[in-house]
Amino acid sequence: MKRRTFSADGSGSANSVVPQLGRVLLATLSAFGFAHSAVAASLQPIEFSEAVHNLGYIDLYVAEHAKLFEKHGLTIHLTAAGGDTQAFAAVLGKTAQFAVGDPTMVEMSRERGGPGMVVGTLVQRAHYFGVSKTVAPITDPKAFKGLTLVTSPDPNTEYSVTKKLLQDNGLKVGTDAKIVEVTPGTEIGAMLAGRADIAFAQQPMVAAAMAQGAKVVFDFSSYMGPFCNTGIMVLPEYAMAHPEVVQSLVDALEEAARLTYAKPDYAKEVARAEFPDLPPDVVNKAIDMELQYKIPAQTLPVDRQQWDKLISMQKYLGNVQGTLAYSDVVDNTFSNKAAKTAAAGAGVTVAVSK
């Protein structure tokens, strides 16, 4: 599990409440030229859970490296949870204030009388590519008949879109085509080891597989079109108690989304820092593909049609009843404001790399 802390001075999280005497001391230090420590101490620490560390979430990493969270008064401690369910569970259990993952988790929770709210989109298309060393590119999904496919486990989105793809084309899972479920992030390895004909995976694992001779034989982003793949999730009670924190976080991510597309070379620099163990050309290729297929969110407000497409799929698969109104689960108040503010701005300044 990857744990990283980012703050304005790189020193880690700071307490959000500074006693009166402490504020006086900080003011005194500032007067003598030590203002940097005062700024760092004023940052609001946030626990943030991501489903899986992957480049579909490049907007999130750009926000970190460009210090956009600090710009808006936050310091983020990011943890990779290991799946969509685990990421949202961190929010439900209040070990994280925010999570990103399949927003179906919120719909499921609300239908069962639980809490949850989606305040933005982080990934706007299904960011899964089918890669193989033995299968030719597939243009007709009926050609998946007789093949073994590997995905992350149900109910992760990767599994859901694969199952829906097969069923939509008259293929019965387990009879006409087989799905092997593995730990998120290990799909490529299972395919290379011969456990499956095709692996459905995310970046940068896809680009890494291509570097080992595999080819992309199918992509969900083109097949499904715009789709609310990944949402920003929070508890309503937290949003009500701390609306300024939610707004700050969404503001930072909105700026980052625009920066990702405006400065792809910077996005590549960030991606290489996030995946230092992979060859730079592999990571660069992954970002090229992410942007080519318009996978990361270009703006954060949750599009109603993209949301309806997600819920329709999950209802078809039996994961949700689909009885809730869009406004019962999605609150675009924060993201609409962030988009309006970002559109009116003059651009985003990129933090200087050291």
LUMZA-973975 format. One record per residue (C-alpha): residue number from 1; x, y negated, z negated; residue in three letters. Coordinates in nm, 4 decimals. Each point is the difference from the previous one (the first is absolute). Layout:
seq,px,py,pz,type
NUM,X,Y,Z,ALA
...
END
This chain:
seq,px,py,pz,type
1,0.0000,0.0000,0.0000,MET
2,0.1519,-0.3308,0.1072,LYS
3,-0.0125,-0.2855,-0.2508,ARG
4,0.1290,-0.3455,0.0796,ARG
5,-0.0371,-0.3377,-0.1673,THR
6,0.0191,-0.3243,0.1955,PHE
7,0.0161,-0.3420,-0.1622,SER
8,0.1277,-0.3416,0.0918,ALA
9,0.3431,0.0580,-0.1539,ASP
10,0.0153,0.3788,0.0326,GLY
11,0.0010,0.0431,-0.3768,SER
12,-0.3268,0.1932,-0.0276,GLY
13,-0.3415,-0.0670,-0.1480,SER
14,-0.0654,-0.2927,-0.2341,ALA
15,-0.2598,-0.0490,-0.2701,ASN
16,-0.3086,-0.1811,0.1261,SER
17,-0.0624,-0.1823,-0.3259,VAL
18,0.2678,-0.2383,-0.1251,VAL
19,-0.0419,-0.1195,-0.3624,PRO
20,-0.0160,-0.3737,-0.0612,GLN
21,0.3493,-0.0075,-0.1503,LEU
22,0.1252,0.1936,0.2993,GLY
23,-0.1517,-0.2524,0.2391,ARG
24,0.1728,-0.2814,-0.1847,VAL
25,0.3284,0.1882,0.0192,LEU
26,-0.0488,0.0662,0.3714,LEU
27,-0.0717,-0.3692,0.0568,ALA
28,0.3205,-0.0860,-0.1831,THR
29,0.1999,0.2487,0.2058,LEU
30,-0.1552,-0.1395,0.3165,SER
31,0.1110,-0.3479,-0.0985,ALA
32,0.3564,0.1279,-0.0176,PHE
33,-0.0174,0.1668,0.3410,GLY
34,-0.1175,0.3495,-0.0913,PHE
35,-0.3399,-0.0256,0.1753,ALA
36,0.0433,0.3244,0.1947,HIS
37,-0.0431,0.2163,-0.3100,SER
38,-0.3121,-0.1952,-0.0952,ALA
39,-0.1566,0.0657,0.3379,VAL
40,0.0803,0.3714,-0.0222,ALA
41,-0.1499,0.0215,-0.3480,ALA
42,-0.3263,-0.1530,0.1208,SER
43,-0.0642,0.2654,0.2635,LEU
44,-0.3011,0.2241,-0.0601,GLN
45,0.1098,0.3674,-0.0021,PRO
46,-0.2177,0.2317,0.2067,ILE
47,-0.0019,0.3801,0.0185,GLU
48,-0.0737,0.1014,0.3584,PHE
49,-0.0586,0.3569,0.1209,SER
50,0.0463,0.1024,0.3634,GLU
51,-0.1316,0.3339,0.1236,ALA
52,0.3201,0.0982,0.1815,VAL
53,0.3097,-0.1996,0.0860,HIS
54,-0.0276,-0.0448,0.3774,ASN
55,0.0338,-0.2668,0.2664,LEU
56,-0.3732,-0.0322,0.0556,GLY
57,0.0311,-0.2138,-0.3128,TYR
58,0.2672,-0.2263,0.1519,ILE
59,-0.2039,-0.3118,-0.0860,ASP
60,0.0367,0.0883,-0.3678,LEU
61,0.3769,0.0416,0.0265,TYR
62,0.0357,-0.3209,0.2012,VAL
63,-0.1844,-0.1843,-0.2779,ALA
64,0.2516,0.1384,-0.2495,GLU
65,0.3159,-0.0746,0.1946,HIS
66,-0.1149,-0.3452,0.1133,ALA
67,-0.0782,-0.0730,-0.3665,LYS
68,-0.3574,-0.0941,0.0824,LEU
69,-0.1294,0.1519,-0.3233,PHE
70,0.2393,-0.2204,-0.1962,GLU
71,-0.1107,-0.2979,0.2069,LYS
72,-0.3499,0.0635,-0.1309,HIS
73,0.1078,0.0563,-0.3604,GLY
74,0.0167,0.3815,-0.0118,LEU
75,0.2633,0.2676,-0.0464,THR
76,-0.0909,0.3448,0.1326,ILE
77,0.1003,0.3390,-0.1380,HIS
78,-0.0780,0.2413,0.2819,LEU
79,-0.0514,0.3731,-0.0530,THR
80,-0.0614,0.2681,0.2644,ALA
81,-0.2807,0.2148,-0.1407,ALA
82,0.0175,0.2970,0.2368,GLY
83,-0.3416,-0.0298,0.1656,GLY
84,-0.3170,-0.2050,0.0350,ASP
85,-0.1767,0.1626,-0.2942,THR
86,0.2979,-0.0520,-0.2294,GLN
87,0.0394,-0.3645,0.1007,ALA
88,-0.3611,-0.0876,-0.0796,PHE
89,0.0167,0.2094,-0.3176,ALA
90,0.2712,-0.2363,-0.1228,ALA
91,-0.2457,-0.2894,0.0339,VAL
92,-0.2799,0.1954,-0.1679,LEU
93,0.2348,0.0932,-0.2828,GLY
94,0.1220,-0.3605,-0.0252,LYS
95,0.3639,0.0933,0.0390,THR
96,-0.0034,-0.2205,0.3130,ALA
97,-0.1978,-0.3139,0.0732,GLN
98,0.0017,0.0564,0.3772,PHE
99,0.0355,0.2932,0.2379,ALA
100,0.0144,0.0519,0.3744,VAL
101,-0.1285,0.3159,0.1611,GLY
102,-0.3126,0.1444,0.1569,ASP
103,-0.2810,-0.2370,-0.1101,PRO
104,-0.2432,0.2906,0.0178,THR
105,0.1137,0.0622,-0.3573,MET
106,-0.1883,-0.3132,-0.1057,VAL
107,-0.3137,0.1037,0.1862,GLU
108,0.0134,0.3405,-0.1679,MET
109,0.0462,-0.1550,-0.3417,SER
110,-0.2843,-0.2466,0.0415,ARG
111,-0.2395,0.2673,0.1266,GLU
112,0.0686,0.1962,-0.3193,ARG
113,-0.0646,-0.2997,-0.2222,GLY
114,0.3677,-0.0888,-0.0421,GLY
115,0.1856,-0.3253,0.0656,PRO
116,0.2089,-0.1266,0.2867,GLY
117,0.0219,-0.2787,0.2546,MET
118,0.1739,-0.0461,0.3357,VAL
119,0.1371,-0.3515,0.0451,VAL
120,0.1930,0.0351,0.3243,GLY
121,0.1401,0.2178,0.2786,THR
122,0.3660,0.0995,0.0165,LEU
123,-0.0112,0.2453,0.2946,VAL
124,-0.2477,-0.0702,0.2801,GLN
125,0.0331,0.3177,0.2062,ARG
126,0.0455,0.3681,-0.0765,ALA
127,0.3792,0.0050,-0.0148,HIS
128,0.0575,0.3682,0.0716,TYR
129,0.1896,0.1435,0.2952,PHE
130,-0.0005,0.3633,0.1069,GLY
131,0.3556,0.1182,0.0659,VAL
132,0.1215,0.3316,0.1349,SER
133,0.2976,0.1764,0.1517,LYS
134,-0.2065,0.2602,0.1833,THR
135,-0.3315,-0.1573,0.1057,VAL
136,-0.0560,-0.2281,0.3001,ALA
137,-0.1737,-0.3378,-0.0469,PRO
138,-0.3714,0.0420,-0.0660,ILE
139,-0.2533,-0.2261,0.1716,THR
140,-0.3037,0.2241,-0.0490,ASP
141,-0.0460,0.0865,-0.3703,PRO
142,-0.1514,0.3348,0.0981,LYS
143,0.3593,0.1000,0.0758,ALA
144,0.0594,0.0282,-0.3759,PHE
145,-0.1799,0.3352,0.0183,LYS
146,0.2235,0.2832,-0.1119,GLY
147,0.2561,-0.2296,-0.1623,LEU
148,0.1146,-0.0341,-0.3593,THR
149,0.0161,-0.3567,-0.1273,LEU
150,0.1659,-0.1278,-0.3147,VAL
151,-0.1287,-0.3007,-0.1969,THR
152,-0.0009,-0.1379,-0.3521,SER
153,-0.2688,0.1539,-0.2243,PRO
154,-0.3733,-0.0673,-0.0033,ASP
155,-0.1333,-0.2634,-0.0822,PRO
156,0.2915,-0.2103,0.1299,ASN
157,-0.0892,-0.1972,0.3126,THR
158,0.2493,0.1933,0.2106,GLU
159,-0.1915,0.3205,-0.0681,TYR
160,-0.3399,-0.1661,0.0433,SER
161,0.0689,-0.1452,0.3451,VAL
162,0.1499,0.3314,0.1157,THR
163,-0.3000,0.2006,-0.1156,LYS
164,-0.2410,-0.2501,0.1580,LYS
165,0.1962,0.0107,0.3262,LEU
166,-0.0359,0.3777,0.0201,LEU
167,-0.3670,0.0069,-0.0959,GLN
168,-0.0873,-0.2794,0.2420,ASP
169,0.1382,0.2153,0.2789,ASN
170,-0.1803,0.3188,-0.0936,GLY
171,0.2932,0.1654,-0.1758,LEU
172,-0.0581,0.1799,-0.3287,LYS
173,0.2738,-0.0440,-0.2578,VAL
174,0.1459,0.3360,-0.0968,GLY
175,-0.1394,0.1757,0.3058,THR
176,0.0786,-0.2054,0.3101,ASP
177,0.2852,-0.1957,-0.1561,ALA
178,0.1793,0.0287,-0.3309,LYS
179,0.0972,-0.2832,-0.2353,ILE
180,0.2916,0.0562,-0.2378,VAL
181,-0.0015,-0.2426,-0.2932,GLU
182,0.3347,-0.1091,-0.1442,VAL
183,0.1300,-0.2655,-0.2373,THR
184,-0.0151,-0.3477,0.1618,PRO
185,0.3306,-0.0807,0.1665,GLY
186,0.0943,0.3637,0.0696,THR
187,-0.2140,0.0540,0.3109,GLU
188,0.2888,-0.0314,0.2463,ILE
189,0.2123,0.2503,-0.1899,GLY
190,-0.2800,0.2558,0.0110,ALA
191,-0.0283,-0.0372,0.3768,MET
192,0.3767,0.0203,0.0551,LEU
193,0.0066,0.3126,-0.2182,ALA
194,-0.2507,0.1677,0.2321,GLY
195,-0.3023,-0.0081,-0.2337,ARG
196,-0.2038,-0.2028,0.2487,ALA
197,-0.0109,-0.0926,0.3668,ASP
198,-0.0698,-0.3679,-0.0673,ILE
199,0.0625,-0.2191,-0.3015,ALA
200,-0.2109,-0.3076,-0.0619,PHE
201,0.2121,-0.2518,-0.1837,ALA
202,0.0717,-0.3657,-0.0670,GLN
203,0.2975,-0.2227,0.0697,GLN
204,0.2932,0.0165,-0.0415,PRO
205,-0.0285,0.3796,-0.0119,MET
206,-0.1337,0.0021,0.3564,VAL
207,0.2963,-0.1944,0.1372,ALA
208,0.2346,0.2266,-0.1978,ALA
209,-0.1610,0.3052,0.1608,ALA
210,0.0364,-0.1577,0.3449,MET
211,0.3710,-0.0459,-0.0707,ALA
212,0.0149,0.3771,-0.0593,GLN
213,-0.1540,0.0797,0.3367,GLY
214,-0.3710,0.0002,-0.0815,ALA
215,-0.2461,-0.1923,0.2150,LYS
216,-0.3143,-0.1931,-0.0804,VAL
217,-0.2838,0.2044,0.1482,VAL
218,-0.2987,-0.1860,-0.1484,PHE
219,-0.0669,-0.3267,-0.1812,ASP
220,-0.3032,-0.0782,-0.2106,PHE
221,0.0385,-0.3774,0.0260,SER
222,-0.0969,0.0082,0.3688,SER
223,-0.2543,0.2796,-0.0375,TYR
224,-0.1943,-0.1664,-0.2811,MET
225,0.0659,-0.3669,0.0636,GLY
226,-0.0276,-0.2615,-0.2770,PRO
227,-0.0739,0.1767,-0.3278,PHE
228,0.0224,-0.0879,-0.3700,CYS
229,0.2698,0.2539,-0.0812,ASN
230,0.1483,-0.1574,-0.3117,THR
231,-0.1594,-0.2395,-0.2459,GLY
232,0.1174,-0.2129,-0.2915,ILE
233,-0.1855,0.1356,-0.3043,MET
234,-0.0617,-0.1527,-0.3430,VAL
235,-0.2472,0.0321,-0.2853,LEU
236,-0.2852,-0.2553,0.0078,PRO
237,0.0539,-0.0734,-0.3678,GLU
238,0.3619,-0.0927,0.0672,TYR
239,-0.0960,-0.2213,0.2957,ALA
240,-0.2587,-0.1781,-0.2136,MET
241,0.2430,-0.0522,-0.2873,ALA
242,0.2973,-0.0959,0.2202,HIS
243,-0.1308,-0.1485,0.3275,PRO
244,0.3090,-0.2189,0.0340,GLU
245,0.2253,0.3081,-0.0059,VAL
246,-0.2064,0.1782,0.2654,VAL
247,0.0045,-0.3120,0.2155,GLN
248,0.3754,-0.0382,-0.0368,SER
249,0.0642,0.3616,0.0951,LEU
250,-0.2284,-0.0170,0.3019,VAL
251,0.1505,-0.3344,0.1057,ASP
252,0.3471,0.1553,-0.0036,ALA
253,-0.1082,0.3021,0.2038,LEU
254,-0.1863,-0.2154,0.2536,GLU
255,0.3136,-0.2052,0.0579,GLU
256,0.2013,0.3199,0.0281,ALA
257,-0.2354,0.1484,0.2592,ALA
258,0.0472,-0.3021,0.2216,ARG
259,0.3754,0.0018,-0.0594,LEU
260,0.0288,0.3672,0.0991,THR
261,-0.1378,-0.0702,0.3471,TYR
262,0.1634,-0.3421,0.0403,ALA
263,0.3491,0.1222,-0.0907,LYS
264,0.0354,0.3681,0.0950,PRO
265,0.3782,-0.0112,-0.0406,ASP
266,-0.0488,-0.1037,-0.3611,TYR
267,-0.2538,0.2812,-0.0458,ALA
268,0.2657,0.2398,0.1286,LYS
269,0.2546,-0.1395,-0.2445,GLU
270,-0.2456,0.0580,-0.2834,VAL
271,-0.0809,0.3506,0.1237,ALA
272,0.3681,0.0932,0.0152,ARG
273,0.0411,-0.1155,-0.3595,ALA
274,-0.2992,0.2099,-0.1067,GLU
275,0.1306,0.3131,0.1751,PHE
276,0.3797,-0.0306,-0.0270,PRO
277,0.0575,0.3735,0.0414,ASP
278,-0.1363,0.0001,0.3553,LEU
279,0.2035,-0.1153,0.3022,PRO
280,-0.0738,-0.3658,0.0816,PRO
281,-0.1102,0.0811,0.3551,ASP
282,-0.2573,0.2475,-0.1350,VAL
283,-0.1497,-0.2604,-0.2326,VAL
284,0.0028,-0.2644,0.2739,ASN
285,-0.1861,0.2390,0.2302,LYS
286,-0.2569,0.0636,-0.2721,ALA
287,-0.0737,-0.3723,-0.0359,ILE
288,-0.0171,-0.0428,0.3793,ASP
289,-0.2679,0.2707,0.0089,MET
290,-0.1877,-0.1434,-0.2992,GLU
291,-0.0273,-0.3378,0.1688,LEU
292,-0.0607,0.1403,0.3489,GLN
293,-0.3052,0.1887,-0.1253,TYR
294,-0.1045,-0.2916,-0.2277,LYS
295,-0.0092,0.2219,-0.3067,ILE
296,0.0873,-0.2388,-0.2863,PRO
297,-0.2730,-0.2501,-0.0817,ALA
298,0.0303,-0.3238,0.1950,GLN
299,-0.2313,-0.1678,-0.2503,THR
300,-0.1454,0.1302,-0.3262,LEU
301,-0.3811,-0.0500,0.0040,PRO
302,-0.1729,0.3375,0.0308,VAL
303,-0.1686,0.0129,0.3402,ASP
304,-0.3567,0.1273,-0.0287,ARG
305,0.0210,0.2212,0.3093,GLN
306,0.3296,0.1518,-0.1128,GLN
307,-0.1517,0.0717,-0.3406,TRP
308,-0.3131,0.1550,0.1509,ASP
309,0.2186,0.2256,0.2153,LYS
310,0.1810,0.1243,-0.3113,LEU
311,-0.3163,0.0660,-0.1985,ILE
312,-0.1728,0.1641,0.2952,SER
313,0.2913,0.2427,0.0306,MET
314,0.0058,0.0775,-0.3709,GLN
315,-0.3771,0.0495,-0.0070,LYS
316,0.0246,0.2394,0.2931,TYR
317,0.2665,0.1976,-0.1874,LEU
318,-0.2153,0.0089,-0.3133,GLY
319,0.2402,-0.2012,-0.2138,ASN
320,-0.2467,-0.2831,-0.0650,VAL
321,-0.3740,-0.0525,0.0265,GLN
322,0.0380,-0.3368,0.1686,GLY
323,-0.2937,-0.1477,-0.1906,THR
324,0.1743,-0.3114,-0.1319,LEU
325,-0.0153,-0.3365,0.1697,ALA
326,0.3227,-0.1417,0.1415,TYR
327,-0.0143,-0.2845,-0.2538,SER
328,-0.0280,0.2503,-0.2864,ASP
329,0.3533,0.1225,0.0666,VAL
330,0.1784,-0.2725,0.1971,VAL
331,0.0626,-0.3535,-0.1261,ASP
332,0.1613,-0.2178,0.2666,ASN
333,-0.0153,-0.3164,-0.2102,THR
334,0.3717,0.0064,-0.0768,PHE
335,0.1206,0.1146,0.3423,SER
336,-0.2191,-0.2487,0.1889,ASN
337,0.1450,-0.2824,-0.2062,LYS
338,0.3522,0.1331,0.0535,ALA
339,-0.0504,0.0245,0.3765,ALA
340,-0.1373,-0.3529,0.0175,LYS
341,0.2898,-0.1369,-0.2037,THR
342,0.2614,0.1883,0.2036,ALA
343,-0.1541,-0.1133,0.3285,ALA
344,0.0214,-0.3608,-0.1155,ALA
345,0.3625,0.0358,-0.1088,GLY
346,0.3104,-0.0778,0.1966,ALA
347,0.1481,0.3467,-0.0245,GLY
348,0.1845,0.2198,-0.2450,VAL
349,0.3560,-0.0491,-0.1122,THR
350,0.2066,0.3168,-0.0066,VAL
351,0.2173,0.0605,-0.3048,ALA
352,0.3691,-0.0020,0.0835,VAL
353,0.1509,0.3469,-0.0142,SER
354,0.2986,0.0483,-0.2276,LYS
END
